Amino acid sequence: METGTPHVLFERHGAVAWLTFNRPEARNAMTFAMYDALVRACDAVEGDPDCRVLVLRGAGDKAFVAGTDISQFQSFATPQDALDYEQRLDGVIGRLEALARPTIAAIRGVAVGGGASIALACDLRLCTPDARFGVPIARTLGNCLSLSNYARLVDLIGPARTKELIFTAQLVGADDARAIGLVNEIVEPDRLEERAREVAEQIAGHAPLTIQVTKEAVRRVLAGRRPPREEADDLILKAYMSEDFKEGVSAFLEKRKPQWRGR
């Protein structure tokens, strides 16, 4: 099976695999096909004993990933559509998080919405000084995150900052992201790829089973604190089945400010 697509490039150099979200004209916004390609890349990495690290990056200098392609939400009509979407996204992000290899997100520009979720599921995050992070759904679409994605934010930055990030719909700059634990290192743009390679090769040279066991142990510790996905189905439906969500999608695609009505 072909691992990559024109919009998701996959290649391996030595012990390091590189995945590039390659849709710069749309700020690398994710289609369902791109999410599927990400899962296939994870499968390919895990199936290759000589592959020790996966680095993820976005094409161009505007975005790592600017969320899910909003046009895909126009087809949402039933409660099951909303549940299926969040379950599908949870499956993709969960696959990346549980990958039995270390992952590094090399971030230029924005990592928002689904792009932030992808970055948060990686083990390490390097970014450039112009990088910005956030989940501005309270300003844009009026939807919500899955329980797992809320949990990843809480694990990294705590409950108060998670609520601040969502409530204010603001994007966090690189310095603040480093200060609150969203990123590990800030790197100048012309050094980002080189630095990601250096870190990846350093990790690849260490005992692979120690790294794999440590990654899985940390994942299990965090997963043990998370309630089952089904406990949030009512919350997902409250957001996605609302008139506000339909208005948010329409306003986004029409490039206007949404008129929220709270129902």
N, C-alpha and C positions, 0 to 999 in steps of 0.2 A: 504494500500500500504506500502511495506517495505521502511523505510526511508533511512537506510544505505546500504552499499555494502561492500564487502571485502576490497575495497580501500578507503572507506569513512565510518568511524565508528561514530555512533551517540548514545549518552547516556545522561541520565539526572540524576543528583544527587541533590535532594532537588529542589531549585528554579533555579539552574544553569544547562544549557545544555552544553555538550561538543561535539564538532565535530573534529575528527582527520583525517587528510589526511594520508592515510595509504598505501603508496607505497614507502617505504624508499629505496628500491633497485633502484628506478628511481628518487631519490630525490623528491619524491611526485609530479612528473610532472602530470599534469591534463589531463585525457582523457575526452571525451565528456560525458561518463557515470558518471564520477566523478563530472563534472559540474552539471549534472542533479540531482545527489544526494545532492549537496549543496542546490539547489532550494527546493528539497523535505524537507530537514532539516529546512530550513527557514519557510516553510509552517507548519511543525510540531510544531515548537517553537511558531509561531504566533497563532496556533490553540489551544494551551494549556495555559489556564489562570493562571496556577500555575507556569509556566516557566517565569522567569523574565530577564534572561541574557543568551547570547550565547557566549561561548569561542571557538575560532578556534585555532588549533595547528597542527603541522606536526609531523609524527612519525619519530623517530630517532633523531640524533643530527646534521645532515648535511644540512637539509633544512626545511623551512616552506612549501613552494611550489616553485619548480624550473620551473615555467612557464607551458605552454601547451606542451603536448607530441608532439614533432616536427614531428614524423612519420605520424601524421594525416594530415599534410599539403601536403603529396605526392599526395593525391587524388585531389588537387585543379586544375581545368582545365578551368573554365569559370569565367567571372566577377561575376556572381551570387554566386559562391562558396565563393569568398572573402567577398562580402556584407553579405551573410548569416552567415558566421563565426563571423564577427564583430558584427552583430545584435544579434546573439545568445549569444556571450560573454557579450554584453551590457545588455541583458536581465538577465543573471545570476548575474553579478556584481550589476546591478540596483536593483535586488530583495534583495540582501544582504544589500545594502545601505539603502533601504527603509523599511527594517524589523522593525516592531513596537516593538522592544526590543533592549536594548543596546547590542553591540557586542564588544568583546575584541579579538584581535589577539595576541597570545603568540608565539613569533618568536624565533626559534633557527636556526642558519645557514643562508642560503640564502633565500631571498624572491625576486624573479626576474620575469620579464615579467608578465604573468598572475598571478603569486604569489604575485607580488607587487601590482597588481590591486586589488586582494582580500584583502590584508592587508590595502590598502588605503581606501577601502569601509567600513572597520570596524570603530567603533567610537573611540576606544582606541587601542594603540599598545604598548605592552611590549616586550622587546627583551633582549637577552643575549649579553655579550660583543663581542662575535664572529659573531654576526649577520651582514649581508651585504644586501644592498638593491640596486636595479637598474633595468633598462630596456635597456639592451645592444644590442638592435636590429640593431643599426647602425654598429655593429661589427659582428653580428651573422647571422641574417636572411635577413636584408634589407627590412623589412615590416614596419608597422606603428601601432600606437594605434588608438582607436576610439576617437572621439571628447570628449566623456564623460570621458574617462580615462586621456586624456590630461588635461581636466578641473580639475579633482581631484588632479593631481599633481600641477597645477597652484594654486589651492585653498590652498594647504598645504605649498608649498615652494616658490611660486611666479614664474613669467614668466622667469626671467633670470636663476634661478637655474634649472628650468625645462629644458630649452634649453641646459644648461651645462650638465645635467644628460644624456640627449639623445645624444647630439652631441659627447661627449667624450666616451660614452658607458662604463663609469667606474661604479664600485659598491661602494656605500657609506657605510662606517663602522658605527658601533653603535654610537660612540661618535659624529661623524659628523651628523648622522641622528637625534640624539637628538637635536643638536645645530640648525638645520634648520627646526625642527618641524615635521619630519617624524615619530618620536616615542615619546611616553610620558614618558617612564621610562626604564632604563637599570637595569637588574636583573641578578645576578649570576645564572649559569645553574642549580645548585641544588636547587634553590629557585624559578625558573620560574613558575612551575605549582602551587606551594603554593601561590605565590604572585598573580597570575591570579585568583586563587580561592578567596583570601582575597578581592581583588578589586571587583570581581563579587558579592560576598556575601554582601559587603558593599552597592553596588548599589542596589542589590535585596531587601535590607532592607528599602530602601527609597520609597517615594510615586511613584508608578508605572505610574500613569497618568501624573504627572509632568515631569517625565523622557521621556515618550513617546511623549508628546506634544512638549517638548523642542527639542528632536531629529528631529521630523518632521518639526518643525519651521526652524531649521538650514538647513535641507535638502532643504526646499522650497526656502529659501534665496539664497542658492548656485545654485539650479536648475534654478532659474529665471535669472541667469547670463549666462546660457549655451545655445548656439544656438541649433536648432533642429539637430538630428543625420544626416538627409539627406543632410545637408549642407556640410558634409565632404565625401560624397560618392565618389566624384571625386578624393579625396586624397587617399582614401583606394584603389581604383582601380589603381591609378598611382603606388602605391607601390606593391600591391599583384599581379598585372598582369605583372610585369616587368620581364625581363630576370634575373635581379639581385636577385629577390626573389627566383626564381627557383634555381639559383646558390647557394644562401644562405642555402636553405633547403638541397640541395645535399651535400654541403660542411660540414654542421653540422653533418649530418648522416654518412658521410664518414670520419669525424674527421680530416678535413684539413682546411686550411685557404681559405676563399672565394676570388675569383677574381672579384672584382666589375668593371662594365663597364658603369654604369650610364644610363642604358636603360633596 
